[in-house]
Amino acid sequence: DVTIQAQIIDLVKRLTRERGTSVIWISHDLGVVAGLCDRVNVMYAGKVVESGPIRELFHRPSHGYTLGLMGSTPRVDGIGTRRLTPIEGMPPDLIEPITLCPFEPRCRISVDACRTRPPERRDFGAGHWAECLAEPSTGRGA
């Protein structure tokens, strides 16, 4: 229920403010994350693939999985309307060791290099980084 969810989030915000603590919030709901968190770590296949301050990451998502999450999340702020885009495919089998980008088979911005070498950590400034070989705006390699 959305009302109960809002009450819980308000309670968490109040308690962290009153007690001067932090909270680790784990969710696929980017709307909640945007309203609650200062910093976000995007995880895929058990690994952080992108990290940054919430505003920076939401304005410049730089990993294919982050872009996929954002494309599959409805906007609730009333700004613009768009079709939701599902993330196609299946998650990887985590029993087998993964040496290349685990998201590559599902990624809409992957490049040839993604199929031949491991992703590199790229720094975008302001504490924002991603492990990705593609340029998010062009789909070409870095």
SULCORKA-V367829 format. One line per field, one symbol per residue. psi: psi as a letter, one per 40 degrees, with the letter a starting at -180 (. if undefined). burial: 1 if it has 9 or more other ideal C-beta (glycine too) atoms within 8 Angstrom, else 0. A space follows every 50 residues. Layout:
psi->???
burial->???
This chain:
psi->hdddddddddddddddddefiihhhhiegdddddedidihhhihfeihei iiiddddddgheidddddddeehiheeehiiiiihihiaiiihediihda heeddeheeiidddeeiiiihhheifehiigieihdddeii.
burial->00001000100110110000000010000111110100110101100011 11110111001111111111111010000000000010000100000001 111101101110010000100101001111111111001000
